[in-house]
Amino acid sequence: MKIVAYNGSPKGKNSVTHLMLEEVLKGAREKGAETVNYTLSEKNIKHCKGCFHCWFVEKNKCILNDDMEEAMSHFEDLDILILGTPLYFDNVSGMLKVFLDRCIAYGSYFIEKDEHGESKHIDAYKEKHNGKPAPKIVIISNGGFGEKSQFQALEFMMNRMARNMSSEVIAKIFRGQGPLLGMKDEKLRPIIDDYRKLLQQAGREIVMDKCISIETQEKLDIPLIPVDIYNQQINNR
Ligand SMILES: Cc1cc2nc3c(=O)[nH]c(=O)nc-3n(C[C@H](O)[C@H](O)[C@H](O)COP(=O)(O)O)c2cc1C
């Protein structure tokens, strides 16, 4: 099984997103997956110009000369696509969004209706990869606030995007109080270590079962520390 994670944090390898991706991929490798952790902040990926050269002039070819082709080379024979992002204004980071917009070059112009009768583009991945379905999607995000509800808009957007990619979101890991994971405070050490182990468990389950078990998901969703105490600590800084 091949898994590629795209890290959309502008902080790159110093980000909480990176830490989370590394643990999930570690668990996935333990179950035999081949993994890539791709740091978008280290690459030059320009904004989509919206010219549709990639659809109407040269199929799948973008006019922009940057690292996008290299980034997309990991899509070959891909089983699971992990999108990692900090929560920015309730949504993906601009960096991840720029990358996602550029993926249009690899999509299809043609329209079909989904099982609910709603229009979408046809599955270009399947067409291009001898019938292999589009990779399943895993979302990994962290934000500054404590509650899981903070990720509602991101979750909705990702489900819509997956639908249009003829895929589905098979697992979501939303970490409120994310900045705690990057702290060196000794008192937090056991909490962070336990959470890292949970992320590895999630990675193993994603490879074995293509989902995260209810038990692991429930543990992943528990705030690292009580929300009111967290808020108080932030306010007293
Ligand atoms: C521009 C910007 C917007 C943000 N918006 C939110 C937000 O809407 N909700 C939230 O919980 N945290 C928000 N945050 C906090 C980040 O999600 C948080 O610092 C996170 O830990 C950064 O993750 P990273 O280290 O992976 O980049 C925002 C931070 C920035 C810089």
The ligand as an SDF file (V2000), in Angstrom:
LIG
                    3D

 31 33  0  0  0  0  0  0  0  0999 V2000
   -3.5500   32.7570   10.0210 C   0  0  0  0  0  0  0  0  0  0  0  0
   -3.9300   31.8500   11.1500 C   0  0  0  0  0  0  0  0  0  0  0  0
   -5.2480   31.4900   11.3120 C   0  0  0  0  0  0  0  0  0  0  0  0
   -5.6150   30.6270   12.3380 C   0  0  0  0  0  0  0  0  0  0  0  0
   -6.9280   30.2640   12.4760 N   0  0  0  0  0  0  0  0  0  0  0  0
   -7.2850   29.3860   13.4450 C   0  0  0  0  0  0  0  0  0  0  0  0
   -8.6500   28.9600   13.5670 C   0  0  0  0  0  0  0  0  0  0  0  0
   -9.5330   29.3690   12.8210 O   0  0  0  0  0  0  0  0  0  0  0  0
   -8.9630   28.0700   14.5380 N   0  0  0  0  0  0  0  0  0  0  0  0
   -8.0160   27.5590   15.3860 C   0  0  0  0  0  0  0  0  0  0  0  0
   -8.3630   26.7250   16.2340 O   0  0  0  0  0  0  0  0  0  0  0  0
   -6.6930   27.9270   15.2850 N   0  0  0  0  0  0  0  0  0  0  0  0
   -6.3200   28.8310   14.3300 C   0  0  0  0  0  0  0  0  0  0  0  0
   -4.9860   29.1910   14.1950 N   0  0  0  0  0  0  0  0  0  0  0  0
   -3.9660   28.5790   15.0780 C   0  0  0  0  0  0  0  0  0  0  0  0
   -3.2090   27.4300   14.3790 C   0  0  0  0  0  0  0  0  0  0  0  0
   -4.0990   26.4850   13.8280 O   0  0  0  0  0  0  0  0  0  0  0  0
   -2.3030   26.7360   15.4020 C   0  0  0  0  0  0  0  0  0  0  0  0
   -1.3040   27.6300   15.8030 O   0  0  0  0  0  0  0  0  0  0  0  0
   -1.6920   25.4430   14.9120 C   0  0  0  0  0  0  0  0  0  0  0  0
   -1.1090   24.7630   16.0120 O   0  0  0  0  0  0  0  0  0  0  0  0
   -0.6020   25.6260   13.8500 C   0  0  0  0  0  0  0  0  0  0  0  0
   -0.2180   24.3660   13.3680 O   0  0  0  0  0  0  0  0  0  0  0  0
    1.1670   24.0560   12.6380 P   0  0  0  0  0  0  0  0  0  0  0  0
    2.2660   24.1410   13.6740 O   0  0  0  0  0  0  0  0  0  0  0  0
    0.9760   22.6750   12.1190 O   0  0  0  0  0  0  0  0  0  0  0  0
    1.3350   25.0650   11.5470 O   0  0  0  0  0  0  0  0  0  0  0  0
   -4.6110   30.1050   13.2180 C   0  0  0  0  0  0  0  0  0  0  0  0
   -3.2710   30.4910   13.0310 C   0  0  0  0  0  0  0  0  0  0  0  0
   -2.9350   31.3470   12.0140 C   0  0  0  0  0  0  0  0  0  0  0  0
   -1.4780   31.7360   11.8430 C   0  0  0  0  0  0  0  0  0  0  0  0
  1  2  1  0
  2  3  1  0
  2 30  2  0
  3  4  2  0
  4  5  1  0
  4 28  1  0
  5  6  2  0
  6  7  1  0
  6 13  1  0
  7  8  2  0
  7  9  1  0
  9 10  1  0
 10 11  2  0
 10 12  1  0
 12 13  2  0
 13 14  1  0
 14 15  1  0
 14 28  1  0
 15 16  1  0
 16 17  1  0
 16 18  1  0
 18 19  1  0
 18 20  1  0
 20 21  1  0
 20 22  1  0
 22 23  1  0
 23 24  1  0
 24 25  2  0
 24 26  1  0
 24 27  1  0
 28 29  2  0
 29 30  1  0
 30 31  1  0
M  END
$$$$
